[in-house]
Amino acid sequence: MDQHDLDCACREYRDLSRRHFIQGTAGAALLAAFRPDWLPRVVVADSANSTRDVIVNIFMRGGADSLSLVAPFADTNYYAGRPTLAIPRPDATVAGKGTALDNTFMFSPGMLGLYPAYQAAQLAVVHGAGLTYNSRSHFDAQRYIERGKAADTSVTTGWIGRHLAASTPARAGAVLRALAISSGLPNSFDGAPNALPISDPTNFQISGSAATGAAREAFLTADFFLDLEPARSSALGVTATLNLLRSLNLASYKPSNGAVYPASSFGRAMRSAAAMIKSDVGVEAIEVDIGGWDTHVAEDPKAGSLFKTMSDFSGSIGAFWADVMQGNGSFSVTLVAMSEFGRNVRENGNAGTDHGRGGAMFVMGRSVNGGKVYTNSWKPLARENLADGQDVPVTIDHRDILAEIVQKRLSNPNIGAIFPGYTPTNYNIAT
């Protein structure tokens, strides 16, 4: 998130975005070093569970404006509520018009990086999705979504963490089962075995001066240090991860199928995610965050701040789709993207939008029933149909979509443990 994005955001989100996280590590066994040439992938003995998908979780932090991402062009209420922000209809003769997804919804120009995947029926859009618990706090809503249950302090682990903890490793002896390409471990990974946050997998190292790096690494494996727990497991995990990432040489990774990632932090993170998946070393879950969505001021989805964020988002994920999910060497991956909430239907007096309720989710993969916008009782955006008279109502619980992914694509039937106290509805979004 750059300074302009922070200036447009509310105070809570600015404070949340500027926090410094302490990197944590999970215990891991040491792994012998090897270096792939990227074609073919590294060959390691498979386990019985290696057929389940890798889950790539994208969190759009800040409250993404779903009505700008996927706009209801057939609804006159949308245009009445957004006289300066609305995207022109697909049949308009002006610049910046949308691209129809069906007879009701359209992608705005900034989302066109995802259109090839949608056309290939490998991208599904879920509109009116989110928390059924009413929270307009970034911090609370993000935590509730990542925990998989709202306003319950007894739930201290994340939905992905619980999935991995309840599953045998897809590859025995894997150093990393869950990788967060960020400076801190997300709540969704809490409780996950062998999980690690790495802000830049192409340049992972112990913080400090390069001149003393070797000495600090040697300290991690000193005999006296390895007698202590949990320091021992943490030290071995760091050492094994350093060895692994150096051997993989991710900086030399070359995308496939003509994929070109944007030269942005999110683009680089998605490129690293693709490289980790293709290295085939047992990573089962990857999370990447993208900020810039808290658009209270000067939103401008047609050419300004939000347009740039959407273009980065769609271009990076579109490149990932071409790179990882297409061609003869495609991998079994399901990607899901979501935000903590949407925005108000009506624009505010600062050419922006304020915190709302229902948002959009995006689900991508070769086993996704895509090429469709999924809704549940979607109604025109007239005031009487809105939550609190101002917001897209949440008509699809985000856990419905996540539970279906966990059950069908991650081969974990224990949904009651992953999403405690919840019985999901199946929308047949995946096979």
N, C-alpha and C positions, 0 to 999 in steps of 0.2 A: 504494500500500500504506500503510495507516494504522499507528499505533503498536501497536494490538492485534495486527494481522497479523504485525508484526515480532516481537512478544513470543512469538507462537506458533511462529515459524519457528526452524530450526536456525541455528547461528552462521554456517555457510558462506553460507547464503542471505541472512542479515542483512547480512553483509559485501558480498556481491555486489550486493544491492539498493541499498546506500548509496554505491556508487561514483559518481564524477562523470565523465561522458564529455565528450570534446571534440568539438564538432560539426565535421564535415568536409563539404566540398562537392566536387562533380564539375564538370568543365568544361561549359559550356553556351553556346549562342548567344543573343544578345539577342532579346527578343520584344517586339513592339509591344503597348502596353497596350490592353485591351478589358475591358468589364464586362458579364457576362451578367445577364439578368433572371430566369434560372433556368428559365423556360418561354418559348420553347423553349431548348434548349441552345445554346451557342456554336457557330456554323457555321464550320468550318475545313476546308480541302481535305483529303480522305482520302488515305491512302496505300494501297498494295495489301495491307498487313498489318493494317488496322484492324479486321478481323473477328475476330481472336483475342481471347480473354477477358482482362479485367483480373484479376490474381490478388491476392486479399486474404489475407494470411497472419497468423493470430492465434497468438501464442505465449503459452501459459498458464504463466508462469514460477513455479516453486516445486515442481513435482511434483504435479499434480492427482490427486485420489483418484477414479479412474475408477469404482470400485465404489460411490461415492456419487452420481456424476453419472448413471451408467447401471447400475443395480443388477440382479443376477441373482436375481429374486424367487423363481424356481422351485427354487433350490438351498438346501437346509437348511444346508449348510456356511456359507453367507453369514451366516445368522442366528446360527449357533453361534459364529462367529468375531467377531461384532460385537454383543454383547448390548445395548449402549447406543447404538450408532451406526447400526445397520441401519434402513433405510427400511421401514415397514410395507407389506405386500403390497397390490396394487391392489384386492383383494376384502376388505380389512380394514375394520372398522367404526370405526376410530379416526382422529383427525385426523392430518394429515401423511402420508397414504398416497401411494404412487407411482401413476403413470399408465402402464399397460401399453403397450409398443411392439410386442410380439409375445407368444408364449407363454413366453418365458424372461426377457426384460429389461424394465425399466421406467425412466422418467424419475423422478427424485426431484422433490418440489414446487418446488425452486429452479430446475429446468431447464425449466419449463413454457413459458417464453418461446420455446423452440424447437419446441414441439409443433405449432403450425400449419404450419410449414415441413415437418416430418416427415409430417404428415397429407397435405400436398400433394405428397408424394413428391419434394421438392426438398432434403431433408436426409438424408444417410446417416451412420450411426454405425459406426465401425470399432473393435471391441473386441479387446484383446490385442495392440495395436499398439505399436511403439516401436523402440528400439535393440536389435539382437541382441547388441551388445557390452555386457558387464555393467559398468555404471558407476552408482554411487549418489551421485556428485558432481554437484551442480547445475551447476557451472561446466563440467566436462568434458562431461556429457551434453548440455547446451544447445549447446555448441560443436560437438560431433560431429553433432548433428541438423542444425544450421544449415549446417555445412560440407558435409553430404551424404556424409561418410565418417568413420568413427571411427578415432581413434588413429593418424592419418597426418599427420605434421607437414609433409609436402610439399604438402598441400592447404591453400592459404591464402586461397581465395575461397569464397564461399557459393553454394548451389545456385541461388538466384534471380539472384545476380550473374552466374554462368556462363551461365544462360539468356539474360539480357539482353545480355551481351557477345557471344553467338553469334547474336543476332537483330538484324535491321534494325529501326530504330524504327518503331513502329506509326504514328507521325505525324512527318513530317520536321520537324526544327527544334524538337522539343519541349524545353522548358527542363527539365522533370522527367520522367524515365522511372520512377524509383523513389522513393517517399516513405515514410519511416519516421516515424510520429507518435510520436516519443520524443525523449529528450535526446541519444541517441547512435545511430550507425549500427549496426544489428544485424549479426551475423556472416553471416546469410543474404544480405545485400546487398553484402558485400565483393566488389569487382571489378565492380560494376554501373556502367555509364556513366550520368552525370547522375542520381546518387542523392544524397539529402539527408535528414538527420534534422531534423524540425521538431516540437517538443513541442506547439505550439499553432498550427496553420495559420491560425486566425482572427486571430492577433495576432503574426505573424512580424516580428521586427525585430532589428537589430543590438544586442547587449547594451550597456548603459551608460545614461547619463542621456539622457532625452528632449530636454533642452535642447541637446545637442550631436549629436543624431542626424543631422541634415542634413549637418553638417560631416564626420561619420565616413563617411557614405555617399559624399560627394564625394571623400573620400580614396581610396575603393576604385577610382575611375575616373581618378585622377590619372595624368598621362602617365608620370611616372617609375615609378610602381607597375606600370603595364601593360607595362613593358619586361621584367619578370621572370617567369619560369616556375618553379614552377607557380602562383605568386601571381596571375598574370594570369588564368588560367582560373578559379581559385577566386573571384577578385573579380568577374569577369563573371558567374559562376554565381550568386553571392549577389545581385548587382544585378538580374539578370534574374528571379530568384525573388521578390525584394521587389516588383518591378514587377508580376509576374504575380499574386501573392496579393492585392496591394492592388486590382488591377483586378477580381479575382473577387469581392471583398467577401463572403467566406465567412461572416462573422458574420450576414449577413442571410438566409442560406439557410433555406428553408422545406421541410421534408420532405413527401413525397407519400403518398397513400393512407392518410392518418390515422396514419402512423407517429409514435410518441412515444418518444424516446430517454431513458433514465434520466439524471438529473441527477448523473452521476458522471464522473470523468475518463475512464473507458473509454467511457461513453455519449457524451460529447462528442467523443472521438476517432473513434468510429464514425460520428457525424454528420458530422464533417469529412471522413472517408473517402468518405462518400456524396456530399458536395458536390463533392469533387475529381473523382470519377468522372463525375458529371453535368455538370461544366463542360466535359468532353470536350476537354481540352487535351493529351492524349498521355501521361498517367500510365498505366503498364502494370502496376505492382506497388505495393502498399501493405502495410506491416506495422504492426500495432498489438499492443502487449503488454498483458497484464493479470496482475497479481500477486495475492497473497493465498492461494496454494494450498499453502503449506508448513505443513501443519496437524498438527504434532506434539502440540499441546496444545489441549484444548477445541475440537475440530473442529465438533461439533454441526451436521450437515448438515440437520437438521430445522427449526431455528429460530435458530441462532446464527451464528458466524463464517463457516463454509463455506456455509451457506444464503444469506447475504448476498452472498458472492462469486459463487455460482452464479446467483443472481437477477440480479445486475448483468451477468454474462456472457451469460446466455440472453436477458434483456430487451433488451440492446443489440444483439445479433446478430439477434434476432427483429425489432426495429425496422428494422435495416438491410435485412433480407430484404423486409419490406413496402415499404420506401421505394425500394429500388433494383431489386429483382428481380420486382416485381409491377406490374400495370397495363399500359396501352398504351405507356408510356414506359420500360419496363424495359430494363436494360442487360445486356450480355454480361459477366457476372462469375462467377468461381468463388472461393469462400471456403473455406479450410481452417484448422482450429484444432487445435493439438496441444500437448502438454507434454513435458518432458524425460524423465519416467518416471511410473509410477503409485505406489501406496502398498501397504504390507503388507495382506494379506487380513485378518489379525486386528488388532483395535484394541490399542493399548498401554495402559499403566497410567495415562496422563494424559488419558484420553478423547480421544485423537488417534490418528494413524496415522503410521508411519515410512516412510522411503524404500523403494520397491519396484521393480518391473520393468515389466510390461506395463501400458499405459494405454489411453486412448480418443482417437480422432481424430474430427473432425466435418467433413464435406464438404458444402457447400451450393451450389446453383446450379440454374438452369433446365435445364441439361443433365446433371444428376446423377441417377443411378438411385437415388433416395432412398426413404424410407418403409421402410427395412430396416436391421437391425443386421448388419454383416458380421463374420464370425468365421472362424477357420481351426482346425478340430479343438478347439473349445472343450470343456473337460471340467469336471465338478463340482469345486468348490474344496476338495476333500479334500487333506490334507497331501501325499500321495504324487503328486498331480498338479501341485503347485506348484513354481515355480522356487526353488531353495534351500530347499524345504520351507515357504516363507512368502509367495511372490508369485505374482500372475497371470503366467504365462509369456508371453514375446513370441513370438507365432505368426504375426504379420504385420509384416514389416519396414516401417517408415514410408516408406522409399523406394519401395516398391511403389505406394503411394497417390500420392505426389508425382510419380513418374515418369509415371503414367497421366494425371495432370492436365497435366503439361508436354507430353506427346505429343498428347493428344486435345483439350485446351482452350486450350493456349498455342501449338499448331501448331508445336512444335519436336521433330523426330524424332531429334535428336542426343543420345539419352539417355546414351550412353557418355561424352560430355563433361560432361554435367550431373551424373551420378552415376558417377564413374570407378571402374572395376573391378567394377561391379555389374550383374547381369542381373535385372531386376525380373519379378515375377509379376503378371499382369493379373487384376484382380478384377472388371472390367467395372463399375466404380463410376461411370464417366462415359461419355457418348456422343460 
